[in-house]
Amino acid sequence: NDTLEVNLDEIIDVHFGQNVFTYNDSISGLQNFNGKYHYFATQFDRYWNESVISNVYISDSIPSFAPVVTQTFPLNGDTVQVYARPRIIFSKTMDTTSFQGRVEFSPVITITALNWSADLKELTIVPDGSFLNDTEYTLTIRKEVTDINGKQLDGAGNGGGSEDFTLTFRTIGIDIFPPQLTYSNPSVYVYQDNFDVKDIFSFGFNEFLDHSSLQSTTTQVMRDGNAVPHKAMVFDMEDRSVIGIQTEDPLFSGHAFEVTLFSDITDTSGNALDSNIVVSFETEPYSYESETIIDYLIGSGNWQYPTYSGSTNGVNPTLSVFDYSSEFYLPAAYAPAQKKSARLHYVWDPAFLVPPGSNYLLREYLDESAPRNVIFGTDVILQCYVFGDGSYNKFR
């Protein structure tokens, strides 16, 4: 609108100096606004006293492009497990109500849910049960689905008129193989004698597990022959499951422990582990003297979108978002408010890498809020729990 709201409107440029300057604003066509933009300017003295606003400049009407599909899981022509949940990422914020009755599979399989990410760009399709083995499926999203501007889907992604989007994939044959462990923390192969007393046990598998097979009797944590109270959960990724285990209290320092996953745990086809998985380790000889919580990452911090920071490099701004997830959280969380975590979804893009050949960097910015006011010195250790995506991008 034509009213400046200094606490809400986006600042697109800050300039220091006394000379006349020019700023060129670029509109990607992927914006969630379809119309005219209003520009204002204000001035500050060296004490940051702000002037009254300038005149308003109104742009021409700037339409947004039709939404297209930018990423899919699976890829077109891929072979997937029968329990796969197709995932579609769109270039724009979508009108989720327009999808009702316009997403379908051939051969027909009932869809029980259409789950959306917080930014309404990522759609996960949940079928009723599993797909049939050794069968080719075609997913169709009808051209009548729209973004929040009412623009219909360009399913072909060629800039033409509205078209259906189709994705073809095939399912594997009948699964007769037990789930295989792909990694664990701590390692089942290398003995660890310095495990952090508040760390999480994790076990990654090569396929989805049957959640109902994870019971209180199928996991065990032992110290000196005594059972240690703990909680266990199954987390599903794109095509595999991870079991997370957390003790209800910190582990004893300088002690030997043993974690066991029993062979009663099965995949979604009923195939059980071929043997128990046993990990032995020792905790480090230190315990925590005191802790200062910066942010529980459940919504109290004013974390900005991934490209807010000027030092971010090589990140696609339209496909990257910081939000919160209720699917991934610490297994021993007990209060409903604790059963969530921050989620950073990002996409690298060479088009935004400046200069070409430099390093990719995503710097997630914490703006004014209570967590930002937590101050600490160099005599402490900064820690956080991270549930990775297996991409091997470095976290620091």
TITI-310788 format. One record per residue (C-alpha): residue number from 1; residue in one letter; x, y, z. Coordinates in Angstrom, 3 decimals, always signed. Layout:
BEGIN
     i   aa          u          v          w
   NUM    A          X          Y          Z
...
//
This chain:
BEGIN
     i   aa          u          v          w
     1    N     +0.000     +0.000     +0.000
     2    D     +1.050     +3.661     -0.055
     3    T     +1.696     +3.912     +3.708
     4    L     +5.217     +3.279     +5.026
     5    E     +5.357     +0.946     +8.042
     6    V     +8.949     +1.135     +9.245
     7    N     +8.649     -1.910    +11.523
     8    L     +7.112     -4.168     +8.871
     9    D     +8.196     -3.051     +5.405
    10    E    +11.313     -4.599     +3.882
    11    I    +14.523     -2.549     +3.802
    12    I    +16.009     -3.188     +0.369
    13    D    +19.171     -1.079     +0.641
    14    V    +21.254     +0.877     +3.156
    15    H    +23.719     +3.423     +1.771
    16    F    +26.410     +5.392     +3.590
    17    G    +27.795     +8.642     +2.150
    18    Q    +26.835    +12.075     +0.879
    19    N    +26.829    +11.519     -2.876
    20    V    +23.833    +10.799     -5.057
    21    F    +23.414     +7.055     -5.515
    22    T    +21.213     +4.699     -7.502
    23    Y    +19.779     +1.360     -6.406
    24    N    +18.373     -1.047     -8.980
    25    D    +15.664     -3.287     -7.561
    26    S    +15.110     -6.607     -9.320
    27    I    +11.821     -8.505     -9.091
    28    S    +12.223    -12.229     -9.772
    29    G     +8.672    -12.948    -10.880
    30    L     +8.416    -15.485     -8.038
    31    Q     +7.087    -12.941     -5.558
    32    N     +3.881    -13.442     -3.606
    33    F     +2.569    -10.058     -4.680
    34    N     +0.930     -9.258     -7.990
    35    G     +0.679     -5.514     -8.499
    36    K     +2.430     -2.189     -7.907
    37    Y     +5.317     -1.644     -5.501
    38    H     +5.678     +1.478     -3.335
    39    Y     +9.158     +2.826     -2.532
    40    F    +10.148     +5.253     +0.235
    41    A    +13.435     +6.630     +1.560
    42    T    +14.479     +8.034     +4.927
    43    Q    +17.744     +9.533     +6.135
    44    F    +19.725     +9.149     +9.359
    45    D    +22.292    +11.390    +10.966
    46    R    +25.360     +9.930    +12.647
    47    Y    +23.350     +9.416    +15.838
    48    W    +20.767     +7.341    +13.939
    49    N    +18.041     +9.937    +14.236
    50    E    +15.636     +9.256    +11.372
    51    S    +14.173    +11.899     +9.097
    52    V    +10.598    +12.080     +7.938
    53    I     +9.860     +9.881     +4.930
    54    S    +10.381    +11.001     +1.358
    55    N     +7.780    +11.102     -1.343
    56    V     +6.453     +7.724     -2.471
    57    Y     +7.447     +6.226     -5.827
    58    I     +4.956     +3.754     -7.307
    59    S     +6.180     +1.208     -9.838
    60    D     +4.324     -0.121    -12.823
    61    S     +2.169     -3.166    -12.181
    62    I     +4.567     -6.127    -11.943
    63    P     +2.930     -9.519    -12.528
    64    S     +4.360    -12.717    -11.095
    65    F     +5.133    -15.806    -13.164
    66    A     +3.116    -18.998    -13.128
    67    P     +4.327    -21.549    -10.541
    68    V     +6.495    -24.434    -11.751
    69    V     +7.869    -27.583    -10.136
    70    T    +11.536    -27.114     -9.240
    71    Q    +12.350    -30.390     -7.466
    72    T    +10.814    -33.810     -6.969
    73    F    +11.388    -36.925     -4.959
    74    P    +11.591    -39.329     -6.593
    75    L    +13.100    -38.060     -9.816
    76    N    +11.259    -38.872    -13.013
    77    G    +11.953    -42.505    -13.944
    78    D    +13.360    -43.464    -10.531
    79    T    +12.678    -46.751     -8.741
    80    V    +11.468    -46.366     -5.157
    81    Q    +10.345    -48.392     -2.175
    82    V     +6.635    -49.208     -1.919
    83    Y     +6.346    -46.998     +1.172
    84    A     +7.730    -43.890     -0.556
    85    R     +6.039    -40.541     -0.010
    86    P     +6.454    -38.404     -3.130
    87    R     +7.595    -34.856     -2.440
    88    I     +7.110    -31.901     -4.790
    89    I     +8.726    -28.461     -4.423
    90    F     +7.173    -25.494     -6.210
    91    S     +8.787    -22.215     -7.200
    92    K     +6.124    -20.141     -5.456
    93    T     +3.861    -20.080     -2.420
    94    M     +0.854    -22.204     -3.344
    95    D     -2.860    -21.950     -2.604
    96    T     -3.228    -25.276     -0.813
    97    T     -7.020    -25.253     -1.084
    98    S     -6.753    -25.465     -4.875
    99    F     -5.148    -28.932     -4.641
   100    Q     -8.194    -30.747     -3.311
   101    G     -9.226    -33.406     -5.854
   102    R     -6.465    -32.356     -8.277
   103    V     -3.668    -34.712     -7.202
   104    E     -3.932    -38.340     -8.321
   105    F     -2.003    -41.519     -9.067
   106    S     -2.400    -43.987    -11.903
   107    P     -2.919    -46.863    -11.136
   108    V     -5.264    -45.386     -8.560
   109    I     -4.182    -45.303     -4.929
   110    T     -6.050    -43.330     -2.297
   111    I     -4.283    -40.249     -0.927
   112    T     -4.774    -39.806     +2.817
   113    A     -3.003    -36.465     +3.279
   114    L     -1.339    -33.576     +1.475
   115    N     +1.241    -32.211     +3.917
   116    W     +2.702    -28.748     +3.334
   117    S     +5.849    -27.054     +4.603
   118    A     +5.458    -23.821     +6.571
   119    D     +6.226    -21.686     +3.495
   120    L     +3.589    -23.601     +1.433
   121    K     +6.100    -24.462     -1.299
   122    E     +6.862    -28.095     -0.454
   123    L     +4.157    -30.759     -0.784
   124    T     +4.484    -34.275     +0.646
   125    I     +1.890    -36.728     -0.640
   126    V     +0.893    -39.463     +1.813
   127    P     -0.751    -42.489     +0.157
   128    D     -3.099    -44.826     +1.990
   129    G     -0.807    -47.736     +2.822
   130    S     +1.889    -48.722     +0.355
   131    F     +2.225    -48.773     -3.409
   132    L     +2.127    -52.146     -5.172
   133    N     +5.429    -53.901     -5.779
   134    D     +7.026    -53.818     -9.233
   135    T     +4.491    -51.340    -10.624
   136    E     +4.877    -48.174    -12.686
   137    Y     +2.972    -45.181    -11.305
   138    T     +2.222    -41.775    -12.756
   139    L     +1.564    -38.862    -10.424
   140    T     -0.523    -36.066    -11.944
   141    I     -1.092    -32.607    -10.498
   142    R     -3.778    -30.842    -12.491
   143    K     -3.088    -27.495    -14.137
   144    E     -5.974    -25.903    -12.234
   145    V     -3.931    -25.742     -9.003
   146    T     -2.757    -22.197     -8.329
   147    D     -0.328    -20.099     -6.325
   148    I     -1.598    -17.548     -3.825
   149    N     -1.877    -14.994     -6.650
   150    G     -4.293    -17.249     -8.522
   151    K     -1.743    -18.151    -11.224
   152    Q     -2.327    -21.658    -12.603
   153    L     +0.412    -24.284    -12.698
   154    D     +2.853    -24.378    -15.620
   155    G     +3.344    -28.130    -15.358
   156    A     +5.801    -28.334    -18.259
   157    G     +7.918    -25.517    -16.829
   158    N     +8.400    -23.965    -20.258
   159    G     +6.792    -20.595    -19.660
   160    G     +3.760    -21.489    -21.742
   161    G     +0.126    -21.748    -20.722
   162    S     -1.147    -23.758    -17.790
   163    E     -0.441    -27.496    -18.103
   164    D     -0.700    -30.589    -15.915
   165    F     +2.431    -31.789    -14.125
   166    T     +3.251    -35.499    -14.376
   167    L     +5.888    -37.630    -12.669
   168    T     +6.502    -41.296    -13.496
   169    F     +8.292    -43.725    -11.190
   170    R     +8.461    -47.454    -10.525
   171    T     +8.372    -49.455     -7.303
   172    I    +10.803    -52.213     -6.390
   173    G     +9.962    -55.908     -6.436
   174    I     +8.864    -57.785     -3.325
   175    D    +11.132    -56.957     -0.369
   176    I    +12.538    -60.082     +1.287
   177    F    +15.659    -58.484     +2.779
   178    P    +16.176    -57.349     +6.388
   179    P    +16.890    -53.666     +7.069
   180    Q    +20.592    -52.856     +7.074
   181    L    +22.357    -50.479     +9.448
   182    T    +24.125    -47.739     +7.465
   183    Y    +25.596    -45.681    +10.334
   184    S    +25.366    -45.191    +14.060
   185    N    +26.372    -42.803    +16.823
   186    P    +28.417    -44.049    +18.551
   187    S    +29.947    -46.314    +15.934
   188    V    +29.378    -50.062    +16.052
   189    Y    +32.806    -50.544    +14.470
   190    V    +35.110    -48.148    +16.366
   191    Y    +35.118    -48.117    +20.168
   192    Q    +34.540    -44.622    +21.553
   193    D    +35.852    -43.681    +25.000
   194    N    +34.793    -40.011    +25.075
   195    F    +31.041    -40.032    +24.364
   196    D    +29.367    -36.839    +25.598
   197    V    +27.129    -37.494    +28.603
   198    K    +24.216    -35.620    +26.945
   199    D    +24.647    -36.924    +23.406
   200    I    +21.953    -38.778    +21.445
   201    F    +22.235    -42.366    +20.184
   202    S    +21.252    -42.663    +16.531
   203    F    +20.989    -45.626    +14.171
   204    G    +20.377    -45.080    +10.458
   205    F    +18.916    -47.764     +8.170
   206    N    +18.680    -48.230     +4.429
   207    E    +14.860    -48.349     +4.341
   208    F    +11.735    -47.415     +6.278
   209    L    +11.089    -49.238     +9.537
   210    D     +7.732    -50.309    +10.926
   211    H     +7.121    -47.800    +13.726
   212    S     +4.971    -50.263    +15.650
   213    S     +7.914    -52.681    +15.928
   214    L     +9.806    -50.183    +18.099
   215    Q     +8.638    -50.995    +21.619
   216    S    +10.020    -50.434    +25.105
   217    T    +11.334    -54.007    +24.930
   218    T    +13.185    -53.630    +21.599
   219    T    +15.801    -51.102    +22.793
   220    Q    +18.046    -51.261    +25.826
   221    V    +20.662    -49.019    +27.465
   222    M    +22.822    -50.661    +30.161
   223    R    +25.439    -49.426    +32.678
   224    D    +27.241    -51.884    +34.950
   225    G    +24.483    -54.432    +34.342
   226    N    +21.703    -52.004    +35.214
   227    A    +19.083    -50.700    +32.808
   228    V    +19.149    -46.949    +32.133
   229    P    +15.734    -45.257    +31.569
   230    H    +15.487    -43.883    +28.043
   231    K    +13.136    -42.938    +25.217
   232    A    +13.336    -44.123    +21.603
   233    M    +11.732    -42.813    +18.407
   234    V    +11.700    -43.593    +14.695
   235    F    +12.254    -40.682    +12.324
   236    D    +11.461    -41.097     +8.626
   237    M    +13.602    -39.381     +6.004
   238    E    +12.996    -39.411     +2.241
   239    D    +13.543    -43.148     +1.781
   240    R    +14.900    -44.443     +5.077
   241    S    +14.405    -44.421     +8.836
   242    V    +16.566    -43.372    +11.758
   243    I    +16.126    -44.588    +15.338
   244    G    +16.983    -41.950    +17.934
   245    I    +17.525    -42.867    +21.586
   246    Q    +17.980    -40.442    +24.475
   247    T    +18.396    -41.249    +28.154
   248    E    +16.025    -39.452    +30.505
   249    D    +18.975    -38.085    +32.503
   250    P    +22.580    -37.342    +31.491
   251    L    +24.848    -40.391    +31.400
   252    F    +27.346    -40.988    +34.191
   253    S    +30.776    -39.647    +33.236
   254    G    +33.697    -42.051    +32.899
   255    H    +31.527    -45.175    +32.738
   256    A    +31.097    -48.017    +30.248
   257    F    +27.705    -48.369    +28.548
   258    E    +26.017    -50.708    +26.094
   259    V    +23.117    -49.913    +23.758
   260    T    +21.167    -52.743    +22.101
   261    L    +18.590    -52.792    +19.319
   262    F    +16.883    -56.170    +19.372
   263    S    +16.095    -58.136    +16.237
   264    D    +12.327    -57.756    +16.788
   265    I    +12.581    -54.432    +14.921
   266    T    +11.250    -54.842    +11.370
   267    D    +10.889    -52.953     +8.114
   268    T     +7.482    -52.144     +6.636
   269    S     +7.426    -55.510     +4.831
   270    G     +7.833    -57.404     +8.095
   271    N    +11.496    -58.327     +7.590
   272    A    +13.268    -58.322    +10.961
   273    L    +16.858    -57.340    +11.704
   274    D    +19.044    -60.354    +11.011
   275    S    +20.638    -60.011    +14.482
   276    N    +20.757    -57.736    +17.510
   277    I    +22.720    -54.504    +17.053
   278    V    +24.995    -53.881    +20.041
   279    V    +27.169    -50.805    +20.612
   280    S    +29.623    -50.582    +23.499
   281    F    +31.271    -47.293    +24.469
   282    E    +32.562    -45.202    +27.346
   283    T    +31.555    -41.681    +28.329
   284    E    +34.087    -38.882    +28.678
   285    P    +35.400    -38.286    +32.222
   286    Y    +33.668    -34.908    +32.497
   287    S    +30.210    -33.740    +33.452
   288    Y    +28.434    -30.414    +32.986
   289    E    +28.985    -27.888    +35.785
   290    S    +26.461    -25.341    +34.514
   291    E    +24.436    -24.622    +31.403
   292    T    +23.006    -21.498    +29.809
   293    I    +20.231    -22.125    +27.293
   294    I    +20.372    -19.713    +24.339
   295    D    +17.318    -20.967    +22.470
   296    Y    +15.283    -24.164    +22.694
   297    L    +14.529    -23.547    +18.992
   298    I    +10.810    -24.019    +19.423
   299    G     +9.779    -20.542    +18.299
   300    S    +11.093    -17.950    +20.761
   301    G    +13.955    -16.679    +18.600
   302    N    +13.519    -14.180    +15.770
   303    W    +15.461    -16.194    +13.184
   304    Q    +15.386    -14.633     +9.723
   305    Y    +15.015    -16.222     +6.298
   306    P    +18.220    -17.910     +5.004
   307    T    +19.344    -15.123     +2.632
   308    Y    +18.730    -12.270     +5.117
   309    S    +22.424    -12.069     +5.990
   310    G    +24.573    -10.221     +3.458
   311    S    +27.422    -12.737     +3.825
   312    T    +25.250    -15.641     +2.637
   313    N    +26.602    -16.898     -0.689
   314    G    +25.277    -19.315     -3.316
   315    V    +21.842    -19.891     -1.743
   316    N    +18.670    -19.895     -3.840
   317    P    +16.426    -17.423     -1.986
   318    T    +13.135    -18.661     -3.416
   319    L    +13.707    -22.308     -2.431
   320    S    +15.263    -21.802     +1.007
   321    V    +13.371    -21.268     +4.255
   322    F    +13.836    -21.356     +8.042
   323    D    +10.825    -22.734     +9.884
   324    Y     +9.849    -25.202    +12.610
   325    S     +9.062    -28.914    +12.470
   326    S     +6.930    -31.062    +14.763
   327    E     +8.278    -34.260    +13.138
   328    F    +11.842    -34.091    +14.499
   329    Y    +12.652    -33.460    +18.160
   330    L    +14.656    -34.895    +21.040
   331    P    +13.344    -38.385    +21.916
   332    A    +13.181    -37.637    +25.659
   333    A    +11.132    -34.449    +25.212
   334    Y     +8.102    -34.730    +27.488
   335    A     +6.116    -31.479    +27.195
   336    P     +4.114    -30.860    +23.989
   337    A     +5.837    -27.474    +23.525
   338    Q     +9.225    -29.232    +23.454
   339    K     +8.230    -31.656    +20.715
   340    K     +9.459    -29.545    +17.836
   341    S    +12.688    -28.227    +16.379
   342    A    +13.980    -25.564    +14.038
   343    R    +14.312    -26.654    +10.405
   344    L    +16.562    -25.128     +7.777
   345    H    +15.618    -26.036     +4.207
   346    Y    +18.146    -24.731     +1.685
   347    V    +19.110    -25.145     -1.965
   348    W    +22.525    -24.260     -3.383
   349    D    +22.429    -22.379     -6.676
   350    P    +25.533    -21.424     -8.732
   351    A    +23.609    -18.451    -10.141
   352    F    +23.859    -16.782     -6.711
   353    L    +27.521    -17.695     -6.112
   354    V    +29.593    -14.490     -6.227
   355    P    +32.297    -14.574     -7.407
   356    P    +31.964    -17.858     -9.323
   357    G    +34.128    -20.531     -7.745
   358    S    +33.923    -19.077     -4.238
   359    N    +32.618    -21.068     -1.274
   360    Y    +28.938    -21.638     -0.598
   361    L    +27.808    -20.232     +2.744
   362    L    +24.481    -20.024     +4.546
   363    R    +24.612    -17.744     +7.591
   364    E    +21.371    -17.983     +9.536
   365    Y    +20.744    -14.614    +11.233
   366    L    +19.210    -14.190    +14.694
   367    D    +17.469    -10.813    +14.923
   368    E    +16.393     -8.911    +18.033
   369    S    +14.728    -11.334    +20.482
   370    A    +15.400    -12.867    +23.895
   371    P    +17.872    -15.538    +22.632
   372    R    +20.017    -12.851    +21.009
   373    N    +20.494    -11.171    +24.382
   374    V    +22.244    -14.227    +25.840
   375    I    +25.912    -13.270    +26.120
   376    F    +28.765    -15.729    +26.689
   377    G    +32.552    -15.639    +26.609
   378    T    +35.371    -17.775    +25.215
   379    D    +35.618    -19.878    +28.370
   380    V    +32.541    -21.949    +27.492
   381    I    +31.635    -24.421    +24.743
   382    L    +28.821    -23.649    +22.305
   383    Q    +26.715    -26.743    +21.550
   384    C    +23.538    -27.671    +19.727
   385    Y    +21.737    -30.813    +18.595
   386    V    +21.699    -31.231    +14.801
   387    F    +19.664    -33.811    +12.880
   388    G    +21.483    -33.863     +9.531
   389    D    +20.193    -34.713     +6.067
   390    G    +23.166    -36.806     +4.951
   391    S    +24.337    -34.224     +2.392
   392    Y    +27.765    -33.851     +4.088
   393    N    +27.600    -30.057     +3.994
   394    K    +29.676    -28.711     +6.874
   395    F    +28.029    -27.173     +9.936
   396    R    +29.945    -24.759    +12.135
//
